[in-house]
């Protein structure tokens, strides 16, 4: 880690981009699910939830693209050593002449595809699914920019990291979008049935995504530590990894509480109190996931544990 202001700016913008990517995916899933519930109909009590989900997906894609543009500018300043506002000339060189620039171009193309997929979506549906899926996969090409690229292009490490990024974005996006935008819009008594069904879908999808996050995360930890746990104690990268692990573990506990305790009660009672409890716990989980994205950005902009140890 570093105390360089430019490094801090890169971490913050990278985290913002990851959160925006997650919100794009989460909003897209929710808008598709709600459209299948006919929530886009003008008379539907769940229409506000559908509107918020779709808007979040579009806005997230735009923020992701802007964050990518700012990030390559910061990267150019960092790599060239030029003052920040004199680094624009170096941007083209970074994009066309470095591996990091190639990875950035792939990720930026994905963000553009995501904007198109959300903008061209059906008026009463979600984004164009095929185009959106391609955009999401390409946007995850940022795996080729990080530490996984050290193993070479199209390596197992890059493939695992791509799956890890997508799974984390789906999990985080569903939780953030649901907790802060969509489920509160379904809190009325008339929309309660929609809330229960959507909450069930979110919970099930989150379980699948989290399973992939854990499996790929174990590989990434082993790869980053070089097979030795000593770096957890002796490197800043290892300390950030421990913080990220604690945040994920706490978020998983909250998610498990919602899935195995609160949700069954909500499905039995369909009460407003239980709905508010479910949403409240999910909001705490969402805040922890935001912190996870920040920790992940710190890790991606820090020297891996095995390298720091020499």
Number of C-alpha atoms within 10 A of each C-alpha: 16 12 7 8 9 15 17 16 14 22 23 18 21 24 22 21 25 28 25 25 31 32 31 34 30 27 35 32 25 28 28 21 20 27 22 13 17 17 24 22 13 11 9 15 19 28 21 19 27 31 21 20 30 30 18 25 31 25 18 28 31 20 21 31 23 15 23 23 17 17 20 23 24 23 23 25 22 17 13 16 12 14 12 15 10 12 19 16 14 19 20 15 13 21 19 12 11 13 15 20 21 18 22 24 21 21 26 25 18 27 30 17 21 35 26 18 25 27 18 13 17 12 10 19 21 28 27 18 16 9 18 24 17 15 25 23 19 23 28 25 26 25 27 28 21 17 21 24 21 12 13 12 15 11 14 13 21 24 17 19 26 22 20 24 24 22 22 25 27 28 27 30 30 29 30 26 26 29 23 16 19 29 28 17 21 24 21 16 13 12 18 21 16 21 27 20 15 20 26 16 16 21 21 12 15 21 17 13 21 20 14 20 23 15 13 20 20 12 15 19 17 13 18 23 21 16 11 13 15 14 22 17 12 13 20 20 27 25 17 20 23 15 16 22 15 14 20 20 13 16 21 17 12 18 23 15 15 23 19 11 12 18 22 15 16 22 16 9 12 17 13 14 12 18 25 15 15 24 24 16 17 23 19 17 25 25 17 23 26 20 18 24 25 22 21 21 22 25 24 18 18 21 19 23 27 21 13 15 13 5
